[in-house]
Amino acid sequence: MADFPSAAAIFDHQLQYVAANGPWLGVFGIDADRLVGRRHHELDTLSGPVIAELLRRALDGEEVESCELGEPDPAHNSRRFVLSARRRGGHGPAGVVATIHEVSSANCEGGLSDVTDQLTGLPGRHRFMAHVRSIVAPHSNWHPTAMFLLDIDNFKGVNDLYGAGIGDGVLKIIANRLLAGTRSRPIPEKSSWRLGGRTHDIVARIGADEFGIALGNPSPTLADSEAFARRLLQLVGNPVMIGEECVRLSASIGYILTSPTHRNEDDAMRDLDVALQEAKARGPNGAKAWEPSLTSTVGRRLALLDQLRRALDEGEFVLHYQPILRLSDNKVVGAEALIRWNHPQDGLVPPAAFLPVLEESGLIVPVGCWVIREAVRQMQVWQMLYGRDILDWISINVSARQFNDPSLLLATLKGVNDSGFPLDRIKLEITESAVMRNPDITRNVLNELQEIGIRLAIDDFGTGYSALGVLRHYAVDTIKIDGGFTNRLDTTDGKELVLALLKIARIYGADVVAEGVETVAQADILRLAGCGFVQGYLYAKPMDGSFFGAYALTHLVENSAAD
């Protein structure tokens, strides 16, 4: 600690100021004349919410000690403080006594911005790593400790949609929720807190949208840690109100119980990160505990990711195309572009083996833009060889990731438009569940796409969150009935479900493509029910561009001869 006089303040049972000394007033730039009867957050907007939460916990009987804060001085230089607070009053009126000590920058390893996060007031990455180091360091009273790594899902989309100012406000609120939700756990007896003094929980901001959490004694079980992780997910998942905006978030969490195998902080952080990556791979709003098998699994996934990056650079991805036919005359009117990986040793790799890694890593964004450019190029080749009537449109799948970070997608489509290719001959397919996962962000992107002429199709219609909600809120050109429904047309329930989906589509004026058509009986039922378009193995499997061109030309000639 520096030679800095202790700053102190007294608060009443409503957490209103009773008194404060000069150093306290100086730290926060508070005028003594405006002090008494006011709450701290009414006078100090930067660290006010964090301090208000700490004072509330102290009033509830929790002994708040060594909570680090960041506060700029009048010259806007960063300063680091440690706050302690305790309940006062005994049998008299309740209240809180709080003190603050400034920590000299000479005592801090690294820059101040690395010690305390200036946006949230939480400890920064450096402070968290130091705390982890103290946990895993060998000592006689070693005990397992629960640690968590929390990452907000798609936080970049929040900044893109609402702006950085709203994003910063959201991070402050999430930081306060995590701080309150973590430290408000019941305090154990002091006798169980013996490791160079009492061990405290710590919540730190260690990345742009990433938080580290380490719990103090007593050590929870793995089941306790799982329950606590779920509680943290719930804290993040509660709606965040910033002005008139309501922001909904989810998070992914990896967690560990430290063991003797964690010889230093790098070992612990490695396993935390491995668990977090596995949680992300399983989809948003999930938590995963580290286990030894995960390290090898993540290692294989990282190796695959390296190969996929090379595949994009070396041009190893190819497109196959499955025809979409009009049921009334069996004319090929469209094609769905489907990505394949032409591995130099293994040959064609099915998409199920690599698409999940593309998606979770974000590599799907540049790969998806390549798919658009390649599909458009192939359609231009078909038109040059066989004429414009060879195909009305081409369908291209886009992922939720591309919608969450739409700048590259929109730039790619602008390039296609500038080349002279009519954008109304492109249908972008997005799954119903992806649309509803981030409805605010998706709505903006869909509106932009429709303004430039892109046609939209909802894939796997009826399998996601809200089929009616999608059609009610978006101008959808086409819905695609999932092959799982088509395959059940031979059952009464299955047939009635497909008929209901067709009726819904007609109400909203959307065309219908039934996927997975494999038998003549299925095609006949769909035709009689008024389904407009079909695709499936009854007509053709996906094929490369040259074979598809010949297939489409054959159908065009046959239809012309029949006329």
C-alpha positions in Angstrom: 0.0 0.0 0.0 1.1 3.6 -0.7 1.5 6.2 2.0 -2.1 7.3 1.3 -4.5 8.2 4.2 -7.3 5.8 4.6 -10.5 7.0 3.0 -13.6 6.2 5.1 -17.3 6.8 5.0 -20.3 5.9 7.2 -23.7 5.0 5.8 -27.1 4.5 7.5 -29.6 1.6 7.3 -30.8 3.0 3.9 -27.2 3.2 2.7 -27.4 7.0 2.7 -24.3 9.0 3.6 -23.9 9.9 7.3 -20.3 11.2 7.0 -17.1 10.8 5.0 -13.6 12.1 5.5 -11.6 14.2 3.2 -9.7 11.4 1.4 -12.9 9.6 0.6 -14.4 12.8 -0.9 -11.2 13.3 -2.9 -11.2 9.8 -4.3 -14.7 10.2 -5.9 -14.7 14.0 -6.4 -17.7 14.4 -4.1 -18.8 17.7 -2.7 -19.2 17.6 1.1 -22.2 19.9 0.9 -24.1 17.4 -1.2 -23.1 14.4 0.8 -25.4 13.7 3.7 -28.7 11.9 2.9 -27.6 10.8 -0.6 -26.6 7.4 -1.8 -23.2 6.8 -3.3 -24.5 5.8 -6.8 -26.4 9.1 -6.9 -23.2 11.0 -6.7 -20.7 8.8 -8.5 -21.8 7.2 -11.8 -18.6 5.4 -12.8 -18.1 3.0 -9.9 -21.4 3.8 -8.2 -23.3 0.6 -9.2 -20.4 -1.7 -8.0 -19.9 0.1 -4.7 -23.6 0.2 -4.1 -23.8 -3.6 -4.5 -20.8 -4.0 -2.1 -22.4 -1.8 0.5 -25.7 -3.7 0.3 -24.0 -7.0 0.9 -22.1 -5.5 3.9 -25.5 -4.2 5.3 -26.8 -7.8 4.9 -24.0 -9.0 7.2 -21.4 -10.1 4.7 -17.8 -9.0 5.5 -16.7 -7.4 2.3 -12.9 -7.2 2.1 -10.2 -6.4 -0.5 -12.6 -5.6 -3.4 -10.5 -3.9 -6.1 -11.9 -0.9 -7.8 -10.6 1.4 -10.6 -11.2 5.2 -10.5 -9.7 7.9 -12.8 -8.2 11.0 -11.1 -9.1 14.5 -12.4 -6.3 14.2 -15.0 -8.0 10.9 -16.2 -5.1 8.8 -15.0 -6.1 5.3 -13.8 -5.9 4.7 -10.0 -6.3 1.4 -8.1 -8.2 1.1 -4.8 -9.1 -1.7 -2.4 -12.5 -1.3 -0.6 -13.6 -3.0 2.6 -17.0 -2.7 4.2 -18.7 -4.1 7.3 -22.0 -3.7 9.1 -22.1 -1.5 12.1 -24.6 -0.8 14.8 -24.7 -3.8 17.1 -28.0 -3.4 19.0 -28.4 0.2 17.7 -29.4 1.4 14.3 -27.8 -0.6 11.5 -25.5 0.9 9.0 -22.2 0.3 7.1 -18.6 1.5 7.6 -16.5 1.5 4.4 -12.8 2.2 3.9 -10.7 2.6 0.8 -6.9 2.3 0.5 -5.1 3.3 -2.7 -2.5 0.9 -4.1 0.6 2.4 -5.5 1.3 1.7 -9.1 4.8 0.7 -8.0 3.3 -2.3 -6.3 1.4 -3.5 -9.4 2.9 -5.9 -11.9 2.2 -4.6 -15.4 0.0 -1.7 -16.3 -2.9 -0.5 -14.2 -5.4 -1.3 -16.9 -4.3 -4.9 -16.6 -4.9 -5.0 -12.9 -8.4 -3.4 -12.7 -10.9 -3.3 -15.6 -11.9 0.3 -16.0 -15.2 -0.4 -17.5 -16.7 -2.7 -14.9 -14.4 -2.0 -11.9 -13.7 -5.7 -11.6 -10.2 -7.1 -11.3 -8.6 -7.6 -14.7 -6.8 -10.6 -16.2 -3.5 -10.0 -14.4 -5.2 -9.9 -11.0 -7.2 -13.1 -11.8 -4.1 -14.9 -12.9 -2.3 -13.9 -9.7 -5.3 -15.3 -7.7 -5.2 -18.6 -9.7 -1.5 -18.8 -9.0 -2.0 -18.5 -5.3 -4.7 -21.2 -5.4 -2.6 -23.8 -7.2 0.7 -23.0 -5.4 1.8 -26.0 -3.3 1.1 -25.5 0.5 0.2 -27.5 3.5 -3.5 -26.5 3.5 -4.1 -27.2 -0.2 -7.7 -27.9 -1.2 -9.6 -28.2 -4.5 -11.1 -24.9 -5.7 -13.9 -24.4 -8.2 -13.0 -22.0 -11.1 -15.2 -20.9 -14.0 -14.6 -19.3 -17.4 -17.7 -17.5 -18.7 -18.0 -16.2 -22.2 -21.0 -14.2 -23.4 -22.3 -15.8 -26.6 -22.2 -13.6 -29.7 -21.5 -10.4 -27.8 -20.2 -8.8 -31.0 -23.7 -9.0 -32.4 -24.9 -6.9 -29.5 -22.4 -4.2 -30.4 -23.3 -4.4 -34.0 -27.0 -4.1 -33.4 -27.2 -1.6 -30.5 -23.8 0.2 -30.6 -20.7 0.1 -28.4 -22.3 2.4 -25.8 -25.2 0.0 -25.1 -22.7 -2.9 -25.2 -20.6 -1.3 -22.5 -23.7 -0.7 -20.4 -24.6 -4.4 -20.8 -21.2 -5.5 -19.7 -21.4 -3.4 -16.6 -24.8 -4.9 -15.6 -23.5 -8.4 -16.3 -20.4 -7.7 -14.2 -22.6 -6.5 -11.3 -24.9 -9.6 -11.6 -21.9 -11.9 -11.5 -20.4 -10.1 -8.6 -23.6 -10.2 -6.6 -24.5 -13.7 -7.5 -21.1 -15.1 -6.6 -20.3 -13.3 -3.4 -23.8 -13.5 -1.9 -23.4 -17.2 -1.2 -23.5 -18.1 2.5 -20.3 -17.3 4.3 -18.7 -20.3 6.0 -17.2 -20.2 9.5 -13.9 -18.4 9.6 -12.2 -21.5 10.9 -12.5 -23.1 7.5 -10.8 -20.2 5.8 -7.2 -20.8 6.4 -4.8 -20.1 3.6 -2.6 -17.2 4.4 -5.7 -15.4 5.7 -9.2 -15.7 4.5 -9.8 -16.8 0.9 -12.4 -14.8 -1.0 -14.4 -15.5 -4.2 -13.2 -13.4 -7.1 -14.9 -12.3 -10.2 -12.7 -10.8 -12.9 -13.1 -9.5 -16.4 -10.3 -11.2 -18.4 -11.4 -10.5 -21.9 -13.8 -8.3 -24.0 -16.8 -10.5 -23.1 -15.1 -13.1 -20.9 -15.2 -13.4 -17.1 -13.2 -15.5 -14.7 -14.6 -16.7 -11.4 -12.9 -18.5 -8.6 -14.8 -19.6 -5.5 -13.4 -19.5 -2.0 -13.7 -22.2 0.7 -15.3 -24.6 1.3 -14.6 -26.5 -1.9 -17.8 -27.6 -3.7 -18.3 -30.9 -5.3 -18.5 -31.3 -9.0 -22.3 -31.4 -8.7 -22.2 -28.2 -6.7 -20.1 -26.6 -9.4 -22.5 -27.6 -12.1 -25.4 -26.1 -10.1 -23.4 -22.9 -9.6 -22.6 -22.7 -13.3 -26.3 -23.1 -14.1 -27.0 -20.2 -11.7 -24.5 -18.0 -13.5 -26.1 -18.9 -16.9 -29.4 -17.8 -15.4 -28.0 -14.5 -14.2 -26.7 -13.7 -17.7 -29.9 -14.9 -19.4 -32.2 -12.5 -17.5 -33.2 -9.6 -19.8 -30.9 -6.6 -19.6 -32.7 -3.2 -19.8 -30.6 -0.3 -21.1 -32.8 2.7 -21.5 -35.6 1.6 -23.8 -33.6 -1.4 -25.2 -34.1 -4.9 -23.9 -31.1 -7.1 -24.6 -31.2 -10.8 -24.2 -28.0 -12.8 -23.8 -26.8 -16.3 -23.3 -23.4 -17.5 -22.2 -21.1 -20.6 -22.3 -19.1 -21.7 -19.3 -16.2 -24.1 -18.7 -15.3 -25.0 -15.2 -12.8 -27.1 -13.2 -12.1 -28.3 -9.7 -8.4 -27.7 -9.3 -6.2 -30.8 -8.5 -2.5 -31.5 -7.9 -2.1 -31.9 -11.7 -2.6 -28.1 -12.0 1.0 -27.2 -11.1 0.6 -23.5 -12.1 -1.9 -21.0 -13.4 -1.2 -21.9 -17.0 -2.3 -25.5 -16.4 -5.5 -24.3 -14.7 -6.3 -21.8 -17.5 -5.6 -24.3 -20.2 -8.1 -26.8 -18.8 -10.7 -24.0 -18.2 -10.3 -22.9 -21.8 -10.7 -26.5 -23.0 -13.9 -26.9 -21.0 -15.2 -23.6 -22.4 -14.5 -24.6 -26.0 -16.4 -27.9 -25.5 -19.3 -26.0 -24.0 -19.4 -23.7 -27.0 -19.2 -26.6 -29.3 -22.4 -28.0 -27.8 -24.3 -24.8 -28.5 -25.1 -21.6 -26.7 -26.2 -21.4 -23.0 -24.3 -24.4 -21.8 -21.8 -25.4 -19.2 -19.1 -28.1 -19.3 -16.8 -29.5 -16.6 -13.2 -30.3 -17.7 -12.3 -33.9 -17.8 -9.0 -35.5 -19.2 -10.7 -36.8 -22.3 -11.6 -33.3 -23.4 -8.0 -32.3 -23.9 -7.5 -34.9 -26.6 -10.9 -34.1 -28.1 -10.1 -30.4 -28.3 -6.7 -31.2 -29.6 -8.2 -33.2 -32.5 -10.7 -30.4 -33.1 -7.9 -27.8 -33.3 -6.0 -30.0 -35.7 -9.1 -30.3 -37.8 -9.6 -26.5 -37.7 -6.0 -26.0 -39.0 -6.8 -28.4 -41.9 -10.0 -26.5 -42.6 -8.2 -23.2 -42.7 -5.7 -24.7 -45.2 -8.6 -26.2 -47.2 -10.1 -22.7 -47.6 -6.7 -21.2 -48.6 -5.9 -24.1 -51.0 -9.3 -24.3 -52.7 -10.2 -27.8 -51.4 -13.9 -27.0 -50.8 -16.3 -27.9 -53.6 -20.0 -27.5 -54.2 -22.5 -30.2 -55.1 -26.0 -29.3 -56.2 -29.3 -31.1 -55.6 -32.1 -30.2 -58.1 -35.4 -28.7 -56.9 -38.3 -29.6 -59.2 -41.8 -28.1 -59.7 -44.2 -30.8 -59.0 -46.8 -29.8 -61.6 -44.5 -30.5 -64.6 -41.3 -32.0 -63.1 -39.3 -29.0 -64.4 -36.0 -28.3 -62.7 -36.4 -24.8 -61.4 -33.8 -24.5 -58.7 -30.7 -26.0 -57.1 -29.5 -26.2 -53.5 -25.8 -25.6 -53.2 -24.2 -28.1 -50.7 -20.6 -27.8 -49.6 -18.2 -30.8 -49.6 -14.5 -31.0 -48.7 -12.3 -32.6 -51.2 -9.6 -33.8 -48.9 -6.2 -34.5 -50.7 -5.9 -37.9 -49.0 -9.4 -38.8 -47.8 -11.4 -37.7 -50.9 -14.8 -36.2 -50.4 -15.6 -35.6 -46.7 -19.3 -35.4 -45.8 -20.4 -32.0 -44.3 -21.4 -33.6 -40.9 -17.7 -34.3 -40.3 -16.5 -30.6 -40.6 -19.5 -28.2 -40.6 -19.8 -28.1 -36.7 -16.1 -27.1 -36.4 -16.6 -24.4 -39.1 -19.6 -23.1 -37.2 -18.2 -23.1 -33.7 -14.9 -21.5 -34.8 -16.5 -18.8 -36.9 -14.6 -20.0 -40.0 -18.1 -20.6 -41.5 -18.3 -16.8 -42.1 -15.6 -16.6 -44.8 -16.4 -20.1 -46.0 -20.1 -19.2 -46.4 -19.1 -16.2 -48.5 -17.0 -18.4 -50.7 -20.0 -20.6 -51.2 -22.1 -17.6 -52.4 -19.4 -16.6 -54.9 -18.8 -20.1 -56.1 -22.6 -20.9 -56.5 -23.1 -17.6 -58.5 -20.1 -18.4 -60.7 -21.5 -21.9 -61.4 -24.9 -20.6 -62.2 -23.4 -18.1 -64.7 -21.6 -21.0 -66.4 -24.8 -22.9 -66.7 -26.6 -19.9 -68.2 -23.7 -19.4 -70.6 -23.8 -23.0 -71.8 -27.5 -23.8 -71.7 -29.3 -20.4 -71.6 -31.0 -18.4 -68.9 -34.0 -20.7 -68.7 -31.9 -23.6 -67.4 -32.6 -22.5 -63.8 -34.8 -19.9 -62.1 -32.8 -19.7 -58.8 -30.1 -21.1 -56.7 -30.5 -21.8 -52.9 -27.6 -21.2 -50.6 -27.5 -22.1 -46.9 -26.3 -19.4 -44.5 -25.6 -20.0 -40.8 -26.6 -18.1 -37.7 -22.9 -17.0 -37.4 -23.2 -15.2 -40.8 -26.3 -13.4 -39.6 -24.7 -12.5 -36.3 -21.7 -10.9 -38.1 -23.3 -9.8 -41.3 -20.8 -7.3 -42.6 -18.9 -9.9 -44.7 -22.1 -11.4 -46.0 -23.5 -8.1 -47.1 -20.2 -7.1 -48.7 -20.1 -10.4 -50.7 -23.7 -9.9 -51.9 -22.8 -6.3 -52.9 -19.9 -7.6 -55.0 -22.2 -10.1 -56.7 -24.7 -7.3 -57.5 -21.9 -5.1 -58.8 -20.9 -7.9 -61.2 -24.4 -7.7 -62.8 -25.8 -11.0 -61.5 -29.5 -10.4 -60.5 -29.8 -10.9 -56.7 -33.4 -12.0 -57.0 -32.1 -15.3 -58.4 -30.5 -16.1 -55.1 -32.4 -17.7 -52.2 -30.7 -17.7 -48.9 -31.8 -20.5 -46.7 -31.6 -20.1 -42.9 -33.0 -22.5 -40.3 -36.0 -21.5 -38.3 -34.2 -22.1 -35.0 -31.3 -19.8 -36.1 -33.8 -17.0 -37.0 -35.3 -17.2 -33.5 -32.1 -17.5 -31.6 -31.2 -13.8 -32.0 -34.5 -12.3 -33.4 -33.5 -8.6 -33.1 -30.2 -9.0 -34.9 -31.8 -11.4 -37.5 -34.6 -9.0 -38.2 -32.3 -6.2 -39.2 -30.2 -8.4 -41.4 -33.2 -9.9 -43.1 -34.6 -6.5 -43.8 -31.3 -5.4 -45.4 -31.2 -8.5 -47.6 -34.8 -8.1 -48.8 -34.1 -4.4 -49.6 -31.4 -5.5 -52.1 -33.6 -8.1 -53.7 -32.4 -11.3 -52.0 -35.2 -14.0 -51.6 -35.4 -15.8 -48.3 -36.2 -19.4 -47.5 -36.8 -20.9 -44.0 -35.1 -24.4 -43.9 -36.3 -27.2 -41.7 -39.7 -25.5 -41.2 -41.7 -26.7 -38.3 -38.7 -28.2 -36.4 -37.5 -25.1 -34.5 -38.8 -22.5 -32.1 -41.8 -20.9 -33.6 -42.9 -21.6 -37.2 -45.8 -19.1 -37.0 -43.6 -16.5 -35.4 -41.1 -16.7 -38.3 -43.8 -16.2 -41.0 -45.6 -13.5 -39.0 -42.5 -11.3 -38.6 -40.5 -11.9 -41.8 -41.4 -11.7 -45.5 -40.4 -15.2 -46.4 -40.4 -16.3 -50.1 -40.2 -20.1 -49.4 -40.5 -22.6 -46.6 -38.8 -26.0 -46.8 -40.5 -28.9 -45.1 -38.0 -31.0 -43.3 -37.4 -34.5 -44.7 -38.3 -36.0 -41.3 -41.9 -34.9 -41.9 -41.9 -36.0 -45.6 -40.7 -39.5 -44.6 -43.8 -39.8 -42.3 -46.4 -39.2 -45.1 -47.4 -42.8 -45.0 -48.7 -42.4 -41.5 -52.0 -40.6 -40.6 -50.3 -38.2 -38.1 -47.4 -37.5 -40.5 -49.7 -36.7 -43.4 -51.9 -34.4 -41.3 -48.9 -32.5 -40.0 -47.6 -31.9 -43.6 -51.0 -30.8 -44.7 -51.1 -28.3 -41.8 -47.7 -26.9 -42.7 -48.9 -26.5 -46.3 -52.0 -24.6 -45.1 -49.9 -22.3 -43.0 -47.6 -21.5 -45.9 -50.6 -20.7 -48.1 -52.0 -18.3 -45.5 -48.7 -16.3 -45.6 -48.2 -16.6 -49.4 -45.0 -18.6 -49.2 -43.9 -21.3 -51.7 -43.2 -24.8 -50.3 -40.4 -27.1 -51.1 -40.7 -30.6 -49.6 -37.3 -32.1 -48.8 -36.3 -35.7 -48.6 -38.8 -37.1 -51.2 -37.8 -40.7 -51.8 -40.9 -42.5 -53.2 -43.5 -41.9 -55.9 -46.2 -42.3 -53.2 -44.8 -39.4 -51.2 -44.6 -37.2 -54.4 -48.2 -38.1 -55.3 -49.5 -37.1 -51.8 -47.6 -33.8 -52.0 -48.9 -33.1 -55.5 -52.5 -33.7 -54.5 -52.0 -31.6 -51.3 -50.9 -28.6 -53.4 -47.2 -28.7 -52.6 -45.4 -26.6 -55.2 -41.8 -28.0 -55.2 -39.8 -31.0 -54.2 -36.3 -32.3 -53.9 -34.9 -35.6 -52.8 -33.3 -38.9 -53.8 -36.4 -39.9 -55.9 -35.2 -37.3 -58.4 -31.5 -37.0 -57.9 -28.7 -37.0 -55.3 -26.4 -34.0 -55.0 -24.0 -33.9 -57.9 -21.1 -31.7 -59.1 -21.7 -28.7 -61.3 -21.0 -30.4 -64.7 -23.3 -33.4 -63.9 -26.0 -31.0 -62.7 -25.9 -28.9 -65.8 -26.4 -32.1 -68.0 -29.3 -33.2 -65.7 -31.1 -29.9 -65.8 -30.6 -29.7 -69.6 -32.1 -33.2 -70.1 -35.2 -32.2 -68.1 -35.5 -28.9 -70.0 -35.4 -30.8 -73.3 -37.8 -33.5 -72.2 -40.3 -30.8 -70.9 -40.0 -28.9 -74.2 -40.7 -32.1 -76.2 -43.7 -32.9 -74.1 -45.1 -29.4 -74.8 
